[in-house]
Amino acid sequence: MVLNRFPSYLMENNVFSIQEQDAALDNIRSHVSYAYLSETETELEAEDMPNFPTVMNTQDLAGALNNSQVNETQGLAGFSFLKMDFESGDWLVGQAGDVVTDDEILVNTTTIQHGWILWSGGRPQKSLVGFTQPIPMAMDAIGEDSPAEARSFQGALIDDGEPIAFDTNSYGGRKGVDVLLGQIKAHSAEGSTFLYPKVKLTSESYANKKRGGKMTFNPVFSVVAWCDQDGNEEGEAPAQVADQSSPSAESEDVGPSSTASADEAPEPRQRRKRKAKAAT
């Protein structure tokens, strides 16, 4: 299913206005140098992690961003949080933890952020800025709890358009977002204007020595199509709307069932509920 229009809430409630998105994407296309983590890279110590690259100079940032100051990121009303269970590889969404592994999402490129998340007392403190800005200074530690470098983005599930938000401060999560942004930059450097990726929620795994050799899963965002901000896929003609003023449309009896099928979106498939873990 292709969304008929890239969800308006992704344009209204987040990092950029539509005009600022255009300016940001123009600047992406003008900066082709980008270094990101390879799929085969091993985990680095925190002090060895490279800073997220800056893709705009100071003058460009002034014209592209509403506010260059670092503000603590709060929860997003109306968004369901997307996360991965690193022990099982399951992708989960919402408070109910519905399984959406192998489902597809449309990523709003302009909402990709980087910064820091500090977990303390079971609650996160976040300091995140848009990918066009240099990574902010990390917040101070709270006791023995220290901030970890983080990535985030927003988007929508393809099957029903549900808005989702993804935050991560794990090495594997950062790597997944970095690789995705690198692919977007490479696609832009080829001259494409379809810079919103439709991705499949998959994973990769490895034997984690810190967990006694148990398998640990990391997020992978597998690009299956490139879209514009209206959700039209690259290389695919936009859906045509029938001309209601034509004589054939006026004289033809289409019936109520035909009208309903043209106006209503396909019914989303039933989501899988997360299986309870076996007692140990």
N, C-alpha and C positions, 0 to 999 in steps of 0.2 A: 504494500500500500504506500502511496506517495501522498504526503500531506498536501492539501490544496493550497495552503498558505502557511508560511512559517509562522508559528503562533505569535500573536501580537503582544502577549504578555512578556515574551522574551525581549521584545524591543522596548517596552515601556518601563519595566521595573528594574532594569539592571544597569550595566556599565555605561552604555552609550545610547544616544538617540539614533534614529535612522541616519540622519545626516552625519553624525559622528562615526557611525559604523562605516559609512562609505569612505570617510577620510582615513579611518584606521586600516581598512582593507587596501586602500590605495597605497598606504605606506608599507603594508606587508609586501605588496607586489614590487615595491621599489628597493627592498632590502633582501637580497638573496642569500647572504651568508648566515648560516645557522648551524650551531653545534648542539647535538642532543645525544642522549645515551643510546648505545647500540643494543640490539636484542641479546647479544652474547656477553655484555659487560657484567662483571661480578659486582657484588655489593661493596660500596665504599664506606669508610668511616665518615661520621658526620662532618668532621672538620675538613675532609678532602672533597666533599660534594661541591661541584662547580656552581656558581651563581647562575640563575635563569637568565638567558641572554636578553639584552635590550634591543628592540627592533625599531625604535623611533628615537630621533635625537630630541633635545630639549625643546627646540622651536616647534617641531611637529607635535610633541606632546601637548604644548600649550593650546594648540588649535583642535586637538582630538579629544581631550579629556575635560570633563566638567570640573574635576577637583583632583589635584595631584597629591593632596594630603592623605596620609594613611589613617583610615578609620577602622575601628573594630567591626568585623562582619557579624551581623546578627542573623538569626534564623529567618528563612524566607517564607512568608505567609503564602499558602496555596501551592507550595512545592513539596513533593514527596522526595525524601532522601534516598539516594541510590548508594548501595555499598556492596562489597564483596566479602564473603566468608573465606578467610585465607586458609582455613582448615579443610574446606570441602570444595572450594571453587565456585560455589553458588553465588549468583548475583541476586540480590534481594532489594525490594523497593517498599517503602512505606512502613508504618508502624507494625503492620501485620506480617511484614517480612515475606511478601509474596515472591516466589521464585520467578525471575525473568531472564535466567541464563539462556543465551543464544537469541534473545529478543533483539530488536533493532531500535536504536534511538537516533534522533536528529540532534546534533550538537550545535549550539549557538557559539560560533567561533569567537565572537566579540566578548563573551562572558568568561573566557579562560583567564584565570587569575593565579598568582603565586604569592607566597608570603610565609606565614608561620602559624602553627596551631599549638597551643599549650594546654594539655590536659592536666587538670588538678582538681582533686575532690570530686571526680566523676563528671566534671563539666569542662567544656572546651572554651578557651579564649582564642579568638582568631584575629589576625592582622593580615589582610589580603588586599592586593592591588591588581589592576589590569595588567595583562602581559606586555603592554606598551611601556610600562614603567619599570625602573630598576627595583629589584627586590628590596622591601623595607628593612629597617633594623628590627631584629628580633626583640620581643618583649623580655623583661627580666624573668628569671626563674622564680618559682614559688617553692621554697624549701628545696626538696630534692627533685622536684618536677621541672624539667627544662623544655623549652619550645623545640619543635621539630619543623623542618622546612615542609611546606605544604603546596598543594595544587587544588584547584577547583574549577568547575564549569557548570553551566546549566543547559538544559535541552528539553526534549519531549520524547515520550515513548511513541513509536510509530503506530502501534496497533490501535491506541485510543486517544493519543494526543495528551496524555497526562504529563504535566510539567514535572521535571525532576531536577534535583541538584546533587552534584557529586563533590564531596570534599575528601581529601586524603592527605595524611602526613607520613605514610609509609614509603619506604624506598621503592617498592614495586609499583605503588600507585603513582608516585611522582614520575617514575620511568614511563609508565603507560601514557600519561598525559603529555610528557615531553616528546615521546615518539609520535603521538598523534599530531601535535603542533608542528613538528618537523615535517610530517607528511603534508600538512596543509600548506606550509611555506613552499615546499617543493612543487606542489600542484599550482600554487600561485605563480611561481617562477616560470612555469611552462606557459603562462599567459592566460590561464583559465580565470573566469570570473565566478565560477561555481565553487565557493570556498566554505560551504557548510557541509561537513561530512555526515553521511548516514553510516552508522557503525553498528556492528554486531558485537554483543557483549560476550566475550570469550575470555580465556585465561591461559596462562602457562604455569608450569609447576617445576619444582626442584626439591631434592632431598635436603632438608634443613638440618645442618649439624647441631645448631643451637637447640633444636627440638628432638634430638636423639635420632636423626635420620628420617623423621616423619616428613611427608610431602607438604610443602607450602605452596599456595597458589597466589599468583600475581595477576592483576587486571591486564587485559589486552583489548584494545578497541580496534577491531578489524573493519577497515573501511570497505563498504560494499557499494557505495555510490556517492557522487558529489552533487550537492544541491545549491540552488540560489536561496535568497532569503524568503522567497515565496514557496519553497519546498519543491520546486521543479527540478527534476534530475537532469544532469548534463547529458546531452545527446538524445533526450526524449522530448517530443513535442508537447507543449502544454495542452491539457484537456480542453476540448472545444465545447462551448455552450451553445445549445440549439437556439436558433433565431425564432423567438416567440411571435414575431410580427409577420412571418412568412405565411402565405396562403395555406401551405400544406399543414403547418402547425395549427392553424385555426380550424381547418376542416376535419382533421384527423381526430377520432375519438380514442384518446390514450387510456382513459379509465383511471380510477383512483390508485390502483396497484402500481401502474407504471409511473405515476407522478411521485409516489412515495419512494420508489426504488431510485429515482433520479435525484431526490433531495436528501435522502438519508444516507449517512456514512455507513460503511460495512460494520456489522456488529463485531466488537473485539473478541478475540478468543479468550476462553476461560483460563485464568492464571492458575498456576500450581501453587498449593500451599506448602510452606516449608515443612520438611519432615522433622519430627522430634529426634534429638540425638539419643542414641542408645545409652542406657545406664552403664557405668563402668564400675 
